[in-house]
């Protein structure tokens, strides 16, 4: 296979050698999980891809399966082994690596993990090389698959490995560790600053709707409670039922303020439902949906269209100053609001959004502050109803929320002061985010310098890597091999010669034969595909893509250890 030019074509420093990964250490793919190994006399903890994080090993959720004593010889972990994720839903996460430091006395590893056991190299230097390959996209380029990307043990084994003298490897990793720690500390400080800025945003909005941001001067006369009519009608001044049984809502409002239901201070409407019959027509119009409404911002990069009849346009067409809120979202973002300012002329809106059209007594910008406060303080989350991982705000629940109403001139002063402070914080936030965005580039530059021999000068007294290779030879293979796992030490399995020879694209049939549900790696094997054949990997994910949403569905984590089941399985 093609080797990355940055490694294979670059002149190596004195004393270095370019070898294959499987010359620098032993490469082995983990043991496949199957139902017959869910119980047995030798239940053993094992590592899977989800246990390998950018920060190191996370062993809070170790699973168990049966490994015979002979299998433990092959798949057991030793202190200093470097573990890499073999597969991920994101190509950038393939090859994520960490060092095993013996955290668990007896532990093996699954086939979603590749084990590298160092031979000519130190574990710490190997981790530097693999992190460089992950950050530089080398692993992503070597991975194969559709949907889930697989690195593959054989493809990892063939990659080039820049090998310094052993003594220099130690010097490199010592310096790299110090610099990486500095980057991590900078990241922690920047994220802390970002957290404090977000807290300031929440505090500004909370004080704004509590009357503490721009308090009325003692000379300011009491507000005139009479409101003129508006496009939304008069503000209702009668006492009505308010939804006050929500944490975060105060029991009173400042003197001179009113508090009314949301639907008594403006018009509240849910958008028009999308349906196949609206995909064509004589009155095609752009419309906004959840994907277009961010906090205090309308994103116009992906505007869809559907048919709205003239009588529907009168109902659903947006006007400058309308506040749009996400009706369905993740729990922490449900109710996310923004003001429509005519960004898409003639646009209507879908039923994934709620529109609030302020009455004459309400400034739209002030209404936006109230709704942003409700989102950040958890009021919207508290009234939402959840279905799976989506929270729905609910039109009636939103309508019944209380809305604090300052005098009109005070609303304007609150909006002006809040905007001044929020704009200042937004500038600081952009600067912090820009610094955070540069950190991966700094880390990549550091790792690239490490594997190029630029972090520390070469010492002519170090044993050259070529001599080290000649002295130690190739890595020793694990004494026990899979072919030796026979007889009483290995449970007999039902052979599947036909499936091994002819993989089937009917994944639903395979699931039905195996109880209706299987983890993705097991479905891959049960359907007769061979992970060492790139064409099999591609054929499997083509079959998977065609079946998903139809005959089968995803029930687990799509990024790691996905679980699939027959679509009609209840």
C-alpha positions as CSV (number, residue, x, y, z in Angstrom):
1,X,0.0,0.0,0.0
2,X,1.1,3.6,-0.5
3,X,3.1,5.0,2.4
4,X,2.6,8.6,3.6
5,X,5.2,10.8,1.9
6,X,5.8,12.8,5.0
7,X,7.5,9.7,6.5
8,X,8.7,7.5,3.7
9,X,10.2,10.3,1.6
10,X,11.7,12.5,4.3
11,X,15.4,12.1,5.1
12,X,15.8,10.4,8.4
13,X,18.1,11.9,11.2
14,X,21.4,10.1,11.8
15,X,21.0,6.8,13.6
16,X,17.3,6.4,12.7
17,X,15.7,3.7,10.6
18,X,12.3,3.4,8.8
19,X,10.7,0.1,9.6
20,X,7.2,-1.3,9.4
21,X,4.9,-1.1,12.5
22,X,5.0,-4.8,12.8
23,X,8.8,-4.8,12.9
24,X,8.7,-2.2,15.8
25,X,6.3,-4.4,17.7
26,X,3.7,-7.2,17.6
27,X,0.3,-6.2,16.1
28,X,-2.8,-8.2,17.0
29,X,-6.5,-7.7,16.6
30,X,-8.7,-8.6,19.6
31,X,-11.1,-11.5,20.0
32,X,-14.5,-11.3,18.4
33,X,-17.5,-11.2,20.7
34,X,-20.3,-13.7,20.2
35,X,-23.3,-14.9,22.2
36,X,-21.7,-18.3,23.0
37,X,-19.0,-16.4,25.0
38,X,-21.4,-14.5,27.2
39,X,-21.1,-17.2,29.9
40,X,-18.5,-19.8,30.8
41,X,-16.0,-21.0,33.3
42,X,-13.4,-18.4,32.5
43,X,-15.3,-15.0,32.5
44,X,-12.7,-12.3,31.9
45,X,-12.9,-8.5,31.7
46,X,-12.0,-7.1,28.3
47,X,-11.2,-3.7,26.8
48,X,-13.3,-2.4,23.8
49,X,-13.0,0.7,21.7
50,X,-15.2,2.7,24.1
51,X,-12.6,2.3,26.8
52,X,-9.9,4.1,24.9
53,X,-10.2,7.9,25.2
54,X,-8.0,10.8,24.2
55,X,-7.2,11.2,27.9
56,X,-6.1,7.6,28.3
57,X,-7.9,4.4,29.4
58,X,-11.4,4.8,30.9
59,X,-12.2,1.5,32.7
60,X,-15.4,2.6,34.5
61,X,-17.4,0.3,32.2
62,X,-15.5,-2.9,31.5
63,X,-17.5,-5.8,30.2
64,X,-16.8,-9.5,30.6
65,X,-16.9,-12.6,28.3
66,X,-15.4,-16.1,28.4
67,X,-11.7,-16.4,27.5
68,X,-10.2,-19.9,27.9
69,X,-6.7,-20.1,29.5
70,X,-5.2,-20.6,26.0
71,X,-7.1,-17.5,24.7
72,X,-5.9,-15.5,27.6
73,X,-2.3,-16.2,26.4
74,X,-3.2,-14.7,23.0
75,X,-5.5,-11.9,24.0
76,X,-4.2,-11.0,27.5
77,X,-2.9,-7.5,28.1
78,X,0.5,-6.7,29.6
79,X,1.9,-3.5,31.1
80,X,3.2,-1.3,28.2
81,X,0.9,-2.6,25.5
82,X,-0.4,0.2,23.3
83,X,-4.1,-0.1,22.4
84,X,-5.7,1.5,19.4
85,X,-9.4,1.7,18.3
86,X,-9.8,-0.5,15.3
87,X,-13.1,1.1,14.2
88,X,-15.2,4.2,14.6
89,X,-18.1,6.0,13.0
90,X,-15.7,9.0,12.6
91,X,-12.5,8.5,10.5
92,X,-10.8,11.1,12.7
93,X,-11.3,8.8,15.7
94,X,-9.9,5.6,14.1
95,X,-6.6,4.7,15.8
96,X,-7.3,6.6,19.0
97,X,-4.6,5.2,21.3
98,X,-3.6,4.7,24.9
99,X,-1.1,2.7,27.0
100,X,-2.2,-0.2,29.1
101,X,-0.6,0.2,32.5
102,X,-1.9,-2.9,34.2
103,X,-5.0,-1.2,35.7
104,X,-6.8,-4.6,35.9
105,X,-4.9,-7.7,36.9
106,X,-6.4,-10.0,34.3
107,X,-7.8,-8.4,31.2
108,X,-8.2,-9.2,27.5
109,X,-9.3,-7.2,24.5
110,X,-12.1,-7.3,21.9
111,X,-11.7,-7.1,18.1
112,X,-12.8,-3.4,18.1
113,X,-9.2,-2.9,19.5
114,X,-5.8,-3.5,18.0
115,X,-2.9,-4.3,20.4
116,X,0.6,-3.1,19.7
117,X,3.2,-4.8,21.9
118,X,6.5,-2.9,21.7
119,X,9.7,-4.6,20.6
120,X,12.2,-2.2,19.2
121,X,10.5,0.8,20.7
122,X,9.3,2.2,24.0
123,X,5.5,2.3,24.7
124,X,5.7,6.1,25.2
125,X,7.4,6.7,21.9
126,X,4.9,4.4,20.1
127,X,2.1,6.4,21.6
128,X,3.7,9.6,20.2
129,X,3.9,8.0,16.7
130,X,0.3,6.7,16.8
131,X,-1.1,10.0,18.1
132,X,0.8,11.8,15.2
133,X,-0.7,9.4,12.7
134,X,-4.2,10.0,14.1
135,X,-3.8,13.8,14.1
136,X,-2.2,13.9,10.7
137,X,-4.9,11.8,9.1
138,X,-2.6,8.8,8.3
139,X,-5.0,6.4,10.1
140,X,-8.0,8.0,8.5
141,X,-6.4,7.5,5.1
142,X,-5.6,3.9,5.7
143,X,-9.1,3.0,7.1
144,X,-11.7,1.3,5.0
145,X,-15.5,1.1,5.3
146,X,-18.8,2.8,4.6
147,X,-20.3,4.4,7.7
148,X,-18.0,2.7,10.2
149,X,-14.4,3.1,9.4
150,X,-12.0,0.1,10.0
151,X,-8.2,0.5,10.4
152,X,-7.5,-3.2,10.2
153,X,-4.6,-5.0,11.9
154,X,-2.9,-5.8,8.6
155,X,-3.1,-2.2,7.4
156,X,-1.7,-0.9,10.7
157,X,1.1,-3.5,10.5
158,X,2.1,-2.3,7.0
159,X,2.4,1.4,7.9
160,X,6.0,2.9,8.2
161,X,7.4,3.5,11.6
162,X,10.2,6.1,12.1
163,X,12.5,4.4,14.6
164,X,15.1,6.5,16.6
165,X,17.7,4.9,18.8
166,X,16.2,3.7,22.1
167,X,18.0,6.4,24.2
168,X,16.7,9.1,21.9
169,X,13.2,7.7,22.1
170,X,13.3,8.3,25.8
171,X,14.5,11.9,25.4
172,X,11.9,12.6,22.7
173,X,9.0,11.4,24.9
174,X,10.2,13.3,27.9
175,X,10.2,16.6,26.0
176,X,6.9,15.7,24.2
177,X,5.2,14.9,27.5
178,X,6.2,18.3,28.9
179,X,5.0,20.2,25.8
180,X,1.8,18.2,25.6
181,X,1.1,18.9,29.3
182,X,1.5,22.6,28.5
183,X,-1.0,22.4,25.7
184,X,-3.4,20.5,28.0
185,X,-3.0,23.2,30.7
186,X,-3.6,25.9,28.1
187,X,-6.8,24.1,27.0
188,X,-8.0,23.7,30.5
189,X,-7.5,27.5,31.2
190,X,-9.2,28.4,27.9
191,X,-12.2,26.2,28.6
192,X,-12.4,27.6,32.1
193,X,-12.5,31.1,30.7
194,X,-15.2,30.0,28.2
195,X,-17.2,28.6,31.1
196,X,-17.0,31.9,33.0
197,X,-18.0,33.9,29.9
198,X,-21.0,31.6,29.5
199,X,-21.9,32.2,33.1
200,X,-21.7,35.9,32.5
201,X,-24.1,35.6,29.6
202,X,-26.6,33.7,31.8
203,X,-26.2,36.3,34.6
204,X,-26.8,39.2,32.2
205,X,-30.1,37.7,30.9
206,X,-31.2,36.7,34.4
207,X,-30.7,40.3,35.8
208,X,-32.3,41.7,32.6
209,X,-35.6,40.0,33.2
210,X,-35.5,40.6,36.9
211,X,-35.2,44.4,36.5
212,X,-31.7,44.6,37.9
213,X,-29.7,45.3,34.7
214,X,-31.0,48.8,33.9
215,X,-33.2,49.8,36.9
216,X,-35.6,52.7,36.4
217,X,-34.5,56.1,37.7
218,X,-36.5,57.4,40.7
219,X,-37.6,60.4,38.5
220,X,-39.1,58.1,35.8
221,X,-42.9,58.2,36.1
222,X,-45.0,55.1,36.7
223,X,-45.8,53.3,33.4
224,X,-49.0,53.8,31.6
225,X,-50.8,50.4,31.9
226,X,-53.0,51.2,28.9
227,X,-51.6,49.5,25.8
228,X,-52.7,50.3,22.3
229,X,-53.9,47.6,19.9
230,X,-51.3,45.9,17.7
231,X,-51.0,43.3,15.0
232,X,-51.3,40.8,17.9
233,X,-54.1,42.7,19.7
234,X,-54.1,44.4,23.1
235,X,-52.1,42.9,25.9
236,X,-54.6,41.2,28.2
237,X,-54.6,42.8,31.7
238,X,-57.0,40.4,33.4
239,X,-55.6,37.9,35.9
240,X,-55.0,34.5,34.2
241,X,-53.6,31.1,35.0
242,X,-49.8,31.1,34.8
243,X,-47.5,28.2,34.8
244,X,-45.5,29.1,37.9
245,X,-44.8,25.6,39.0
246,X,-41.4,25.7,37.3
247,X,-38.0,26.1,39.1
248,X,-36.3,29.3,38.1
249,X,-39.4,31.4,37.9
250,X,-39.6,34.1,40.5
251,X,-42.9,34.7,42.5
252,X,-42.9,38.4,41.9
253,X,-41.9,41.1,39.5
254,X,-40.4,44.5,40.2
255,X,-42.7,47.4,41.1
256,X,-44.3,48.9,38.1
257,X,-44.0,45.7,36.0
258,X,-46.7,43.4,34.9
259,X,-46.7,39.6,34.5
260,X,-48.9,37.9,32.0
261,X,-49.1,34.6,30.0
262,X,-46.8,34.5,27.0
263,X,-49.9,34.2,24.7
264,X,-51.4,37.3,26.2
265,X,-48.5,39.5,25.2
266,X,-48.1,38.3,21.7
267,X,-49.4,35.8,19.1
268,X,-48.0,32.3,19.5
269,X,-48.2,29.8,16.6
270,X,-46.7,26.4,15.6
271,X,-45.4,26.1,12.0
272,X,-46.9,24.1,9.2
273,X,-46.2,20.4,9.1
274,X,-44.0,19.0,6.3
275,X,-45.6,16.3,4.2
276,X,-44.9,14.7,0.8
277,X,-47.8,16.4,-0.8
278,X,-46.2,19.8,-0.1
279,X,-42.9,18.9,-1.9
280,X,-44.3,20.2,-5.2
281,X,-46.8,22.9,-6.2
282,X,-47.4,26.2,-7.8
283,X,-46.5,28.2,-4.7
284,X,-43.1,26.9,-3.6
285,X,-41.6,29.0,-0.8
286,X,-38.6,28.9,1.4
287,X,-39.2,27.9,4.9
288,X,-37.2,27.8,8.2
289,X,-36.8,24.8,10.4
290,X,-34.8,23.9,13.6
291,X,-31.6,23.6,11.5
292,X,-31.8,27.3,10.7
293,X,-32.5,28.7,14.1
294,X,-29.6,29.1,16.5
295,X,-29.4,31.2,19.6
296,X,-29.7,34.8,18.5
297,X,-28.9,33.9,14.9
298,X,-30.6,32.6,11.8
299,X,-28.5,30.3,9.6
300,X,-29.4,30.7,5.9
301,X,-26.8,28.2,4.6
302,X,-29.3,25.4,4.0
303,X,-32.8,26.7,3.2
304,X,-35.4,24.2,2.0
305,X,-38.6,24.9,0.0
306,X,-42.2,23.5,0.0
307,X,-45.6,24.5,-1.3
308,X,-47.7,27.0,0.7
309,X,-51.1,27.9,-0.7
310,X,-52.0,31.6,-0.6
311,X,-54.3,31.2,2.4
312,X,-51.4,29.3,4.2
313,X,-49.0,32.1,3.4
314,X,-51.2,34.5,5.3
315,X,-50.8,32.3,8.3
316,X,-47.2,31.1,8.2
317,X,-45.3,33.9,6.4
318,X,-42.7,35.4,8.7
319,X,-42.4,39.1,9.5
320,X,-39.4,41.2,10.6
321,X,-39.2,40.9,14.4
322,X,-40.8,37.5,14.8
323,X,-39.1,35.4,17.4
324,X,-38.6,31.7,16.4
325,X,-38.0,29.0,19.0
326,X,-37.0,25.4,18.5
327,X,-40.0,23.3,19.5
328,X,-38.0,20.0,19.4
329,X,-34.4,19.8,20.3
330,X,-31.9,18.2,22.7
331,X,-33.0,18.9,26.3
332,X,-30.4,21.6,26.9
333,X,-31.2,23.5,23.7
334,X,-35.0,23.1,23.5
335,X,-36.6,26.5,23.0
336,X,-33.4,28.0,21.4
337,X,-34.6,31.4,20.1
338,X,-33.6,33.9,17.4
339,X,-35.3,36.9,15.8
340,X,-36.2,36.7,12.1
341,X,-34.9,39.9,10.5
342,X,-35.9,39.3,6.9
343,X,-32.9,37.1,6.1
344,X,-34.9,35.0,3.7
345,X,-37.6,37.2,2.1
346,X,-41.0,35.6,1.9
347,X,-40.0,32.7,4.2
348,X,-42.5,30.6,6.1
349,X,-41.8,28.2,9.0
350,X,-42.2,24.5,9.8
351,X,-43.8,22.9,12.8
352,X,-40.5,22.2,14.3
353,X,-40.5,25.9,15.3
354,X,-42.8,28.0,17.4
355,X,-43.3,31.7,16.3
356,X,-43.9,34.4,18.9
357,X,-45.1,37.7,17.3
358,X,-44.9,40.5,19.9
359,X,-47.7,42.8,20.7
360,X,-47.2,46.6,20.5
361,X,-46.4,46.7,24.2
362,X,-43.5,44.4,23.8
363,X,-40.1,44.9,22.2
364,X,-39.1,41.8,20.1
365,X,-35.5,42.2,21.3
366,X,-36.8,42.2,24.9
367,X,-38.9,39.1,24.3
368,X,-35.7,37.4,22.9
369,X,-33.9,38.2,26.2
370,X,-36.7,36.6,28.2
371,X,-36.7,33.4,26.0
372,X,-32.9,33.2,26.1
373,X,-33.1,33.4,29.8
374,X,-35.7,30.7,30.0
375,X,-33.4,28.4,27.9
376,X,-30.2,29.0,29.9
377,X,-31.9,28.9,33.3
378,X,-33.6,25.5,32.5
379,X,-37.2,26.8,32.4
380,X,-37.8,25.4,28.9
381,X,-36.1,22.2,29.8
382,X,-38.3,21.9,32.9
383,X,-41.6,22.2,31.0
384,X,-40.5,20.1,28.0
385,X,-41.6,16.5,27.4
386,X,-39.1,14.0,26.1
387,X,-39.3,11.4,23.5
388,X,-36.1,9.3,23.3
389,X,-33.3,12.0,23.2
390,X,-35.5,14.8,21.8
391,X,-37.3,17.3,24.1
392,X,-40.5,19.0,22.9
393,X,-41.3,22.4,24.3
394,X,-45.0,22.1,23.6
395,X,-47.2,24.9,22.3
396,X,-49.7,24.9,25.2
397,X,-47.0,24.6,27.8
398,X,-45.1,27.5,26.2
399,X,-48.2,29.7,26.0
400,X,-48.9,29.3,29.7
401,X,-45.5,30.5,30.8
402,X,-45.4,33.9,32.6
403,X,-43.8,36.8,30.8
404,X,-42.4,39.7,32.8
405,X,-43.4,43.1,31.3
406,X,-41.5,46.3,32.2
407,X,-42.6,49.7,30.9
408,X,-41.8,50.1,27.2
409,X,-39.0,52.6,27.7
410,X,-37.4,50.3,30.4
411,X,-37.6,47.4,27.9
412,X,-35.6,49.5,25.5
413,X,-33.0,50.5,28.1
414,X,-32.7,46.8,29.2
415,X,-32.2,45.7,25.6
416,X,-29.6,48.4,24.9
417,X,-27.6,47.6,28.1
418,X,-27.8,43.8,27.6
419,X,-26.8,44.1,23.9
420,X,-23.8,46.2,24.9
421,X,-22.6,43.7,27.5
422,X,-23.4,40.6,25.4
423,X,-21.5,42.0,22.4
424,X,-18.5,42.6,24.6
425,X,-18.6,39.0,25.9
426,X,-19.2,37.7,22.3
427,X,-15.9,39.3,21.3
428,X,-14.0,37.7,24.2
429,X,-15.7,34.4,23.4
430,X,-14.6,34.5,19.8
431,X,-11.0,35.2,20.9
432,X,-11.1,32.2,23.3
433,X,-12.6,29.9,20.8
434,X,-10.0,30.9,18.2
435,X,-7.3,30.1,20.6
436,X,-8.9,26.7,21.4
437,X,-9.2,26.0,17.7
438,X,-5.4,26.5,17.3
439,X,-4.4,24.0,19.9
440,X,-4.9,20.9,17.7
441,X,-2.6,22.5,15.2
442,X,0.0,23.1,17.9
443,X,-0.2,19.5,19.0
444,X,0.1,18.2,15.5
445,X,3.2,20.4,14.9
446,X,4.7,19.1,18.2
447,X,4.0,15.4,17.3
448,X,5.3,15.9,13.8
449,X,8.5,17.4,15.2
450,X,8.8,14.5,17.6
451,X,8.7,11.8,14.9
452,X,11.0,13.8,12.6
453,X,13.8,14.0,15.3
454,X,13.4,17.8,15.8
455,X,12.7,17.9,19.5
456,X,16.1,16.9,20.7
457,X,19.6,16.7,19.1
458,X,21.0,13.3,18.1
459,X,23.7,11.8,20.2
460,X,26.4,9.9,18.1
461,X,27.0,7.6,21.1
462,X,23.5,6.2,20.9
463,X,23.2,2.7,19.4
464,X,21.9,3.2,15.9
465,X,18.4,1.8,15.1
466,X,19.9,-0.4,12.4
467,X,22.1,-2.2,14.9
468,X,19.2,-2.4,17.4
469,X,17.1,-4.1,14.6
470,X,19.9,-6.5,13.8
471,X,20.5,-7.3,17.4
472,X,16.9,-7.9,18.5
473,X,15.5,-9.2,15.2
474,X,11.7,-9.4,14.5
475,X,9.2,-9.3,17.3
476,X,8.5,-12.6,19.1
477,X,5.1,-13.9,18.3
478,X,2.7,-14.8,21.2
479,X,3.6,-18.4,22.1
480,X,0.0,-19.6,21.8
481,X,-1.7,-19.1,18.5
482,X,-5.3,-19.3,17.5
483,X,-4.7,-22.5,15.6
484,X,-3.5,-24.1,18.8
485,X,-6.7,-23.3,20.7
486,X,-8.2,-26.8,20.2
487,X,-9.6,-29.7,22.3
488,X,-10.9,-29.2,25.8
489,X,-9.5,-25.6,26.1
490,X,-11.7,-24.3,23.3
491,X,-15.5,-24.6,23.0
492,X,-16.6,-26.2,19.8
493,X,-18.4,-23.9,17.4
494,X,-20.9,-24.6,14.7
495,X,-19.0,-24.2,11.3
496,X,-20.5,-21.8,8.8
497,X,-18.7,-22.8,5.5
498,X,-21.3,-21.5,3.2
499,X,-21.5,-18.1,4.8
500,X,-17.8,-17.8,5.0
501,X,-17.5,-18.4,1.3
502,X,-20.6,-16.4,0.2
503,X,-21.4,-13.4,2.5
504,X,-25.1,-12.5,2.4
505,X,-26.5,-9.0,1.9
506,X,-29.8,-10.0,3.7
507,X,-28.8,-8.7,7.1
508,X,-32.3,-8.8,8.4
509,X,-32.4,-12.6,7.9
510,X,-29.1,-13.0,9.8
511,X,-30.5,-11.0,12.7
512,X,-33.7,-13.1,12.8
513,X,-31.6,-16.3,12.9
514,X,-29.7,-14.9,15.9
515,X,-32.6,-13.7,18.0
516,X,-33.4,-10.5,16.2
517,X,-30.5,-8.4,17.6
518,X,-26.6,-8.4,17.3
519,X,-23.7,-6.0,17.9
520,X,-22.4,-4.7,14.6
521,X,-19.1,-6.6,14.6
522,X,-21.0,-9.9,15.3
523,X,-23.5,-9.1,12.5
524,X,-20.5,-8.6,10.2
525,X,-19.1,-12.0,11.1
526,X,-22.5,-13.9,11.2
527,X,-23.3,-12.6,7.7
528,X,-20.1,-14.2,6.5
529,X,-17.9,-11.2,5.8
530,X,-14.1,-11.2,6.2
531,X,-12.7,-8.1,7.8
532,X,-9.3,-8.7,6.2
533,X,-10.8,-8.3,2.7
534,X,-11.4,-4.6,2.0
535,X,-14.0,-5.5,-0.6
536,X,-15.9,-7.5,2.1
537,X,-15.9,-4.4,4.4
538,X,-17.2,-2.2,1.6
539,X,-19.9,-4.8,0.6
540,X,-21.1,-5.2,4.2
541,X,-21.5,-1.4,4.7
542,X,-23.3,-1.1,1.4
543,X,-25.7,-3.8,2.6
544,X,-26.0,-2.1,5.9
545,X,-26.7,1.3,4.4
546,X,-29.4,-0.1,2.2
547,X,-31.1,-2.0,5.1
548,X,-31.0,0.8,7.8
549,X,-34.3,2.5,8.1
550,X,-36.0,-0.3,6.3
551,X,-35.6,-3.9,7.4
552,X,-33.2,-3.2,10.3
553,X,-32.6,-0.3,12.7
554,X,-29.7,0.9,14.9
555,X,-30.4,0.7,18.7
556,X,-26.9,1.3,20.1
557,X,-24.1,3.9,19.9
558,X,-23.4,4.6,16.2
559,X,-19.8,5.6,16.9
560,X,-18.8,2.6,19.0
561,X,-20.2,-0.9,19.5
562,X,-23.4,-0.3,17.5
563,X,-26.3,-2.7,18.2
564,X,-28.7,-3.6,15.4
565,X,-32.0,-5.3,15.4
566,X,-34.8,-6.3,13.0
567,X,-37.1,-3.3,12.4
568,X,-40.2,-5.2,13.3
569,X,-38.8,-6.5,16.5
570,X,-40.8,-5.1,19.4
